[in-house]
Every structure is written in C-alpha cells, then in structure tokens.
Amino acid sequence: MDDTGRLQSYGIENPKQHHFSPYSMNGGNTLAISGDDFAIIAADTRLSEGFSIHSRTEPKTLQITPKIVLGAAGFHGDSLTLKRVIGNRIKLYEHEHGKYPSISAVAAMLSTILYYRRFFPYYVYNLLAGVDDEGKGCVYSYDPVGCYEREAYRAEGSAAELLQPLLDNQIGYKNMENVQKLPLTKEKALQLVKDAFISAAERDITTGDSVLIHVIDRTGVQEHRFPLRRD
C-alpha cells in the first residue's frame, strides 16, 4: 500500500503535499574581464522576481578592498549575507595584519566560505575581479560550492548564455580563423561590456535599468554607470 492508500485508510481523503523552498531567484547578471594591467567588473542594477521589479537601483557589486571588487547575482538574501561575511573577514584581516589581503588570498577565502556552506549553498553567482601584486588584471569565477579558477573573462547570472558567447567571440576569438588577435585595451573592454548588457537587456526581462561598471587598475577603482532599458 502506498502513502496515499495508507492515508485514505485512516479516513484522510485527497492528501496534499506542500513544498517549501528557502531560495528565490532575483535575476541579474555579472560580467568580468581582465586585461594586462586592468580588470573590469560590471553588473546590472535591476532587482526583480518573476515579472515584478523590486528595485531599479540595487547594486550587485561590492568593493571589498581598494583594488578588489566582488560581483554577486542570484538570490538577493544570500547575496547580502555573503557580502556581509566577506566584509567582516576583510576587516579582521586588515586589523590583524595592518594591510589589505591580495586578490589571490581573497579568492581562496571566498572559496572556503562557499565550501563551508556546501550542504546548504549560497544561491549566488560569484565573480571576483581586481589586480594582483604584479599589477596584472585577474578574474576568478566560482561554482556554488567553492570550486574556482582564474580566467580572462566570465559572465554569470540569468543571461549568462547570452553574454558568454559574445565574450568568447570578441575576446577569446573562439571559432574565428585567420583573424589577427589585437591586444585588449581598456577602452575596447569597456565598450564591449556596454554592448553585452545592451544585448542581454533586449532578451532577458531580469536585466535592465542600468549597469554599474568598475574599472580596476594600479591606482584603484573607478565607477561608471550606463543606462539600460527600463521596461
């Protein structure tokens, strides 16, 4: 006798099973590109759930040191919690050592934080961008349980399937033969970020309103804001 038959034998008709999920998908995208002496990380500012827009000005990036920026898109509640945990860890490191950690140290720390929650993961797509001790731009991408790698570029979020092929084509020169590979300049990378988000906003309803762009180099972080469609 199955569970339904057993319940009916007790006089309980038409039993219903209720499901609860602690997660919610709030959309949004992050994109990061590394160059020889710079890194760029950007994210749109729309916070939505389904067809409802909760905020048009919610940043999905966090500057955690003068030369490192974290991008986190997905479940907004987990994103806020993760940013708070990382911010506290950075402050403790700064008070203990009297300096900011390197981006490789922050990358390993974030991996440990995510792995610690592997049985109840943060529902967040994470990207870390900055410059290393040699002044070279670098980008780290993560999976939900903390596996990470250093990459030249990466897109994460609800429209990653639209953003990543563009980066593969324009930066990685994938499926392009007999093409002269030109060095990636800061101006070209910045324009590519804008074009990628404009394209994503046309196809993904959770992407829109504006893009917050962080350009990171030896001197620090510069912020740019670029408008997107608002419908």
Secondary structure, DSSP 4 states (H G I P E B T S, - for coil): --HHHHHHHTT--S-------S------EEEEEE-SS-EEEEEE--EEETTEEEESS---EEEEETTEEEEEEE-HHHHHHHHHHHHHHHHHHHHHHSSPPPHHHHHHHHHHHHHHTTTS---EEEEEEEE-TTS-EEEEEE-TTS-EEEESEEEEETTHHHHHHHHHHHTS-TT--S-------HHHHHHHHHHHHHHHHHH-TTS-SEEEEEEEETTEEEEEEEE----
